[in-house]
Amino acid sequence: MHADLLFTNGPVLTPEGRTATAVAVTGDRITAVGHGEVHDLAGPRTQVVDLAGRLLLPGFQDAHVHPVPAGLELTQCDLTRAKTADDTIAAVRAYADAHPEREWITGGGWSMEAFAGGTPTKELLDSVVPDRPVYLPNRDHHGAWVNSRALQLAGITREMPDPVDGRIERNASGEPAGTLQEGAMQLVGRLTPPATQADRLAALLHAQRHLHALGITAWQDALVGEFLGMDDPSDAYLAAARDGSLTARVVGALWWDRERGAEQIPELVERRAVLSHGRFRASSVKLMLDGVAETGTAALLDPYLDKCGCATANRGTSFIDPDQLPKYVTELDALGFQCHFHALGDRAVRDALDAVEAARAANGPSGTRPHLAHLQVVHPDDVARFAHLGAVANIQPLWAAHEPQMDELTIPFLGPQRALWQYPFGSLLRSGTTLAAGSDWPVSSPDPLQGIHVAVNRVEPGGAGPVFLPGERLDLAAAITAYTAGSAYANHLDDTGRIAAGALADLVVLDRDPFAAPPEEIAETQVALTYVGGTGVYAAQEA
């Protein structure tokens, strides 16, 4: 039986290393991996791809991403390219001028380091958009920038108290300053015009094309539900899965409403059944335990420091009651749900691990593969618990580098000791933990090769600054494994993530072999070809 697709003249990255030079694909699966003998499977209709020394590897998988909001933001006021306050304001002005018909100015992606203290003011927005409400989440989507008109429409005044799960930033006179943190975002976000189902589907397909161009063949959507003004993407996934336009393999993490308790679990069971179709299945539950370090909302075991280096009274925010969390996780685990935790601070990480431990004690070993995402600060005592409990470490490597948000808005408020506990990729791997990798796009770039570059170098692509905690670097093979086999494991896609006979032919051809070049050049690597189930879904023009 002849192969439909034949890759020759390797190298080919297999689980054993770059040990093959040829791969045959028949239908949607890999049928042979080897060397010259694989060429015997070629027939008159076989498509032959000459690798010409370029690396063939398993398709990348993103274990924590938000494609639909990312796709929607790309069509709105996209601030992700603005580096300074002036650039950001100019981008808002240009978008507002180009769209006089828009009732609201929405979009987002601004960088906190562009503004003093990470909190831009309403006056800056008023200067360019005085007559229409503006609502712009920042890059990490844990805060939003609004103008005076938006504050007025939402009824946010100096007398309004902070919500229990958020904070209204205020100026010296006590007036709302123009930045809303965490749950306070919803005060304005709920007023923004909702996207239509057609908008969400178009955003999904736009994002899918972009992800395929980066070699991504599967992902886990880390928020399937409504949250802080973000649209529920489930109808887009279901429509795309039914009509065949969803070419990626996708796991949906159903949103745990942090204002409710165990009474929502039967609804999650029902949503899992309704939303699982074709290449989309909603088999995970997203539990957001805390916020982010830059705004003092990541949950820490010990208090944050102030600008003078003195301890404050703030230990961050636990969005889900830590005393109830073990009960919730135990019940979800018993029902076969995977728990996908947002756990950024060391207290949130410990709470998540304690909950997984409780589930293991009650239910015994299970195949649910819980994973903890972000892991910015991990107490050394908790590193070995991941492997012991079978919890996956879901890392976002792009964040593990010196840059203004880290150096100016994080390290001073963590202090020197805790700063050494950040993003402990190497320590987790050495302890036997399975690493999965993701981007959190649109928070940061979804390009796996950019993330791999930082995981290996602990320096931003193109950067020449000091290495960020060099002992936590991964080697290239380990970093690629996190984005392939590791994320495939987290996504329960056990027929993917490796090049071996019988595996699904989700494959990527790079434009070079990064193993043959210095680590400092990893980020220069580009994707040439992407296949899902043996079908081409992306080809670079020169490929």
Secondary structure, 3 states (H helix, E strand, C coil): CCCCEEEECCCEEECCEEEECEEEEECCEEEEEECHHHHHHCCCCCEEEECCCCCEEECEEEEEECHHHHHHHHCCEECCCCCCHHHHHHHHHHHHHHCCCCCCEEEECECHHHCHHHCCCHHHHHCCCCCCCEEEEECCCCEEEECHHHHHHHCCCCCCCCCCCEEEEECCCCCEEEEEEEHHHHHHHCCCCCCCHHHHHHHHHHHHHHHHHCCEEEEEEEEECCECCECCCHHHHHHHHHHCCCCCEEEEEEECCCCCCHHHHHHHHHHHHHHCECCEEEEEEEEECCCCHHHCCCCCCCCCECCCCCECCCCCCCCCCCCCHHHHHHHHHHCCCEEEEEECCHHHHHHHHHHHHHHHHHHCCCCCCCEEEECCECCHHHHHHHHHHCCEEEECHHHCCCCHHHHHHCHHHHCHHHHCCECCHHHHHHCCCCEEECCCCCCCCCCHHHHHHHHHHCCCCCCCCCCCCHHHCCCHHHHHHHHHHHHHHHCCCCCCCCCCCCCECCEEEECCCHHHCCHHHHHHCCEEEEEECCEEEEECCCC
